[in-house]
C-alpha cells in the first residue's frame, strides 16, 4: 500500500481549519484500488468529540486540548459524503503526486505522522495547531520522498501561519 497523492485542504468557515487527505494505492483481488485517509489536529471541545468508528484519536503531546487524528474512509466515493459533513465547506490548496518509484508506504507515512505528533511539545504552541501539523507533515513527506515534479498549489499563500511564520 503506497501513497499515490496527498492534498492540502482548508475549511472555508471560521476557524479556517486545515487538514490533509492521503490517497493510497493498493490491490484488491488483483485490481488496483484507492483508499482515502484524512489527518488533522483539532481541539476537542468539552462534551464534543471528533472520534468516529474508523478513526484513531490520541491526545497531542502538548498541554492543550488538541487531538491528532487519522480517519480511514475507504474509496473516494465512500469518503466524499463523510468529508463534506466533517470539513464542509473546504477547498483544495495544494496537490502532490508521488511517482511510483519514490512513493512512501502506509507504514512510512504513519511514522512521519507519529514523529510530527511527538515533536509537538518542543513548539509550545497554544493555538489549535492544525496549520502547523498539516504543514509539517506535508513538508516532511515532500522532503523525504522527493519527486521530479513540483506540487500543484493553486493558493499556497492561503495556508495558515503561526505568528506570521
N, C-alpha and C positions, 0 to 999 in steps of 0.2 A: 504494500500500500504506500504510494508516494504522493507527495504534494504536487499537483499539476499547476495550481494557480492560487494566489491569495489576493484578496480585495480589502481595501481600507474604506470604511464607511463612517458617515457622520449623521446623527439624527438631526432633523430639522427643528424639533421642538426644544424648549428650554427645560433642563440644561441640554446643551448640544453634545450628547453622549457619543463617544467614538468606540468602534469595535472592528474586529477583523473577521472575515469569512475565509475559510480554507476549503479548497476543492481537492479532495483526494481521489486518485485513480486506483481502482482495484479490479479484481476479476471475480465474476460470479458465474459459475457453470461454463467457464471458457469464454465468456463475453465480458468486454470492458464495461465498467460501471463507474459512477462517480458518487462520492459521499460528501455532503456539505456539513461543515463544522464551524460554529462561531465561538469566538473567545473575546472576553472583555473583563474589565474591572468595574464594579459598580458598588454603590453604597447600599447596604441593607438597611432599609428603614424599619423603624420599630413596628412590629405587627405585620410586616410585609416581607415576603421572601421571593427571590427570583428563582428559586430552585424548582426544577421540573424533573419529571421522572427520568429523562435521558441526559441529565445534566450533572456534572461533577462540580461541587462548590466547596471551596475551602477558604477560611479567613486569610486575608492578606497578612503579610509578615509585619506590617506596621501596626501602630496602636489605634488607627482609625477603624471605623466600622465598614471597611471596604471588603469586597469579596471578589476573588478571581474565579471566573467560571469558563468551562468548556461545555458547549452543548452540541450533541450529535443529532443531526436531523435526518440523515439518510439521503435520498435523492433530492435534486433541486426542486422537483415537482412537490415532494413531501415537505421540503423546507420552506418554500415561499410563503404559505399562509401563516406558519408559525413565526417566521421572521417579521412579517408585517404586523402581527399582534405585539410581539416583544419590542420591536425597534421603530415602529412607524411614527412619523414619516422619516425616511432616511434616504441618503444619496451616496452614490459611489464616488469616492475621491480619487482613488488610485487602483491600478491593477498590475500585478506582476506575474507573468507566466514563467514557470520553471521548465527549462528543457529537460528531456528525459535523462540526459547524461549527468545533470547536476541536481536533480530534484531530491529534496530531503524525504526521508521515510517518515511515517507517522511517529515512530519512536524518537527520531531526531527532533521533530517539531515539538513533541511533548517534553523533551529535555530542555529545549530553549524556553518553553513556557515555564517550566519548573525553575530554571535559573533566573529568569526575569522576576518571577514571584519571590524568590529568596533574596533578590537584591533590594527589595522594597525598603527595608529598614535603613539602608545606607543613604537614601534620598530624603527621608524625613518629610515627605510631602503631606500637607494637611488638607488637601483637596480630595476630590473623588478619584483622581489619578488615572482615569480612563485614557486620557490622551497620552500620558507618559507610558502606560502599559502597552497600548497599541503601537505607539511609535517605536518603542524599544524592541518589541517582538518583530515588527516589520523590518526595522533596520538590521537587526541581528540575522534574520533569515536571509535577507538580501546580501549581507556581507559574507556570511558563512557559506552560502550556496550560490555563488556568483553565476551570472549569465552574461552572454554577449549582448543581450538586448536590455534596454532600459525599461523601467516601469512606465506604464501609461498613466500619467497624472493629469486629469482634466482640471483639477483645482487643488493643487498641492498646498497652496497658501491658506486654504480653509481649515487645515488641520490645526488642532488646538496646541497651545504652548503654555508651559508653566512659567509664570513671571517673565514672559517675553522670550524665553529660550526655546 
